[in-house]
Amino acid sequence: MKIKVLFFGITTDLVATSNLELDVLEGLSVSNFKNLLKEKYPQLENIDSYAIAVNEEYASNEVLLKENDVIAVIPPVSGG
């Protein structure tokens, strides 16, 4: 199944793109998606943590992805 992945902040620099389309197995959980990202982009290990949003809503690790979902990879944000 195809999903769209959007990268924000430092993750854009680490993976050298702001978005991409991935073909993944059906029934993939957010947790498994994070593992897939780390395998495909080991440089993401350089950040402590990041949030995942599915279709503009923050998602827990148990959420299952569906065809045409839009996944956002959101790094920690600091401000002043």
Backbone as CSV, one residue per row, in Angstrom:
resi,resn,N_x,N_y,N_z,CA_x,CA_y,CA_z,C_x,C_y,C_z
1,MET,0.849,-1.183,0.000,0.000,0.000,0.000,0.887,1.236,0.000
2,LYS,0.384,2.302,-0.546,1.157,3.539,-0.638,0.742,4.504,0.465
3,ILE,1.761,5.145,1.057,1.538,6.207,2.029,2.434,7.377,1.647
4,LYS,2.043,8.563,2.064,2.860,9.749,1.835,3.491,10.138,3.160
5,VAL,4.788,10.464,3.129,5.508,10.834,4.337,6.006,12.267,4.181
6,LEU,5.694,13.102,5.175,6.144,14.487,5.207,7.164,14.637,6.329
7,PHE,8.261,15.297,6.046,9.296,15.539,7.043,9.325,17.030,7.383
8,PHE,9.563,17.328,8.657,9.603,18.714,9.119,10.880,18.962,9.902
9,GLY,11.290,20.232,9.949,12.441,20.634,10.744,13.704,19.901,10.357
10,ILE,14.461,19.497,11.358,15.747,18.842,11.151,15.613,17.522,10.393
11,THR,14.460,16.872,10.488,14.308,15.598,9.776,14.388,15.804,8.261
12,THR,13.952,16.970,7.786,14.065,17.282,6.363,15.532,17.278,5.943
13,ASP,16.391,17.883,6.766,17.825,17.915,6.463,18.433,16.519,6.545
14,LEU,18.019,15.747,7.524,18.616,14.424,7.726,18.293,13.448,6.602
15,VAL,17.100,13.536,6.039,16.724,12.604,4.966,16.826,13.244,3.580
16,ALA,17.173,14.522,3.540,17.398,15.266,2.292,16.155,15.378,1.405
17,THR,14.986,15.412,2.030,13.741,15.661,1.299,12.680,16.103,2.300
18,SER,11.651,16.781,1.788,10.563,17.182,2.682,9.362,16.255,2.570
19,ASN,9.336,15.429,1.519,8.244,14.465,1.400,8.637,13.350,0.450
20,LEU,7.981,12.222,0.629,8.190,11.088,-0.259,7.001,10.163,-0.178
21,GLU,6.909,9.279,-1.146,5.857,8.272,-1.147,6.518,6.920,-0.925
22,LEU,5.976,6.148,-0.008,6.519,4.822,0.291,5.487,3.754,0.004
23,ASP,5.970,2.618,-0.428,5.124,1.446,-0.601,5.434,0.528,0.577
24,VAL,4.466,0.328,1.458,4.677,-0.451,2.678,3.660,-1.584,2.771
25,LEU,3.932,-2.508,3.667,3.012,-3.624,3.883,1.738,-3.151,4.556
26,GLU,0.626,-3.762,4.191,-0.635,-3.446,4.845,-0.576,-3.864,6.303
27,GLY,-1.278,-3.114,7.159,-1.313,-3.447,8.572,-0.096,-2.975,9.343
28,LEU,0.726,-2.102,8.734,1.918,-1.588,9.392,1.503,-0.644,10.515
29,SER,2.070,-0.834,11.690,1.774,0.054,12.812,2.737,1.238,12.797
30,VAL,2.406,2.273,13.537,3.294,3.429,13.659,4.643,2.987,14.218
31,SER,4.630,2.096,15.186,5.877,1.590,15.757,6.744,0.915,14.691
32,ASN,6.128,0.062,13.878,6.865,-0.603,12.804,7.315,0.398,11.742
33,PHE,6.505,1.421,11.505,6.877,2.464,10.554,8.142,3.187,11.035
34,LYS,8.211,3.495,12.333,9.406,4.144,12.886,10.641,3.269,12.673
35,ASN,10.494,1.979,12.889,11.620,1.061,12.665,12.026,1.048,11.194
36,LEU,11.037,1.053,10.311,11.308,1.090,8.876,12.074,2.359,8.498
37,LEU,11.647,3.490,9.071,12.340,4.748,8.795,13.796,4.694,9.243
38,LYS,14.029,4.128,10.434,15.404,4.051,10.944,16.270,3.141,10.084
39,GLU,15.674,2.088,9.522,16.430,1.209,8.627,16.765,1.939,7.323
40,LYS,15.786,2.649,6.786,15.961,3.336,5.505,16.805,4.604,5.648
41,TYR,16.664,5.284,6.774,17.379,6.536,7.046,18.054,6.464,8.417
42,PRO,19.181,5.756,8.526,19.841,5.597,9.833,20.248,6.926,10.466
43,GLN,20.367,7.965,9.661,20.731,9.267,10.210,19.660,9.832,11.144
44,LEU,18.437,9.287,11.109,17.392,9.722,12.036,17.711,9.335,13.476
45,GLU,18.662,8.421,13.649,19.099,8.049,15.006,19.742,9.243,15.708
46,ASN,20.148,10.264,14.924,20.841,11.427,15.482,19.937,12.346,16.290
47,ILE,18.628,12.174,16.187,17.728,12.986,17.000,17.126,12.112,18.095
48,ASP,16.896,12.714,19.243,16.445,11.955,20.411,15.084,11.310,20.208
49,SER,14.162,12.070,19.692,12.814,11.538,19.514,12.088,12.395,18.488
50,TYR,11.029,11.854,17.976,10.180,12.614,17.073,8.771,12.060,17.178
51,ALA,7.815,12.931,16.905,6.413,12.527,16.949,5.969,12.125,15.551
52,ILE,4.961,11.294,15.519,4.363,10.877,14.260,2.896,11.311,14.276
53,ALA,2.490,11.962,13.202,1.081,12.306,13.028,0.568,11.560,11.794
54,VAL,-0.635,11.052,11.909,-1.273,10.360,10.793,-2.505,11.165,10.409
55,ASN,-2.519,11.644,9.183,-3.633,12.459,8.693,-3.928,13.632,9.630
56,GLU,-2.851,14.325,10.013,-2.895,15.556,10.813,-3.309,15.360,12.270
57,GLU,-3.217,14.125,12.773,-3.484,13.873,14.191,-2.336,13.064,14.773
58,TYR,-1.827,13.493,15.931,-0.752,12.739,16.564,-1.203,11.304,16.779
59,ALA,-0.285,10.369,16.534,-0.640,8.954,16.589,0.257,8.207,17.565
60,SER,-0.339,7.280,18.303,0.426,6.417,19.202,1.045,5.287,18.382
61,ASN,1.966,4.581,18.994,2.689,3.502,18.316,1.782,2.377,17.832
62,GLU,0.596,2.232,18.419,-0.293,1.122,18.087,-1.176,1.385,16.863
63,VAL,-1.266,2.633,16.435,-2.134,2.979,15.308,-1.668,2.240,14.055
64,LEU,-2.630,1.665,13.324,-2.320,0.964,12.082,-2.499,1.906,10.901
65,LEU,-1.536,1.891,10.005,-1.583,2.747,8.832,-2.466,2.134,7.752
66,LYS,-3.081,3.012,6.952,-3.960,2.574,5.879,-3.502,3.185,4.562
67,GLU,-3.952,2.597,3.467,-3.656,3.100,2.125,-3.928,4.603,2.046
68,ASN,-2.998,5.336,1.447,-3.105,6.778,1.207,-3.031,7.640,2.464
69,ASP,-2.650,7.073,3.607,-2.443,7.897,4.791,-1.309,8.880,4.530
70,VAL,-1.386,10.033,5.194,-0.321,11.023,5.146,0.323,11.036,6.530
71,ILE,1.606,10.679,6.564,2.341,10.547,7.808,3.301,11.719,7.939
72,ALA,3.255,12.419,9.056,4.175,13.526,9.309,5.180,13.104,10.358
73,VAL,6.453,13.370,10.088,7.539,13.096,11.031,7.940,14.445,11.617
74,ILE,7.634,14.615,12.911,7.772,15.912,13.557,8.843,15.841,14.641
75,PRO,9.962,16.553,14.447,11.034,16.526,15.436,10.672,17.366,16.670
76,PRO,11.437,17.176,17.745,11.205,18.034,18.921,11.421,19.498,18.538
77,VAL,10.645,20.370,19.122,10.739,21.798,18.818,11.111,22.537,20.093
78,SER,12.081,23.433,19.971,12.420,24.276,21.106,12.182,25.718,20.700
79,GLY,11.850,26.522,21.636,11.574,27.918,21.315,12.067,28.838,22.415
80,GLY,11.908,30.084,22.154,12.396,31.022,23.156,11.513,32.212,23.269
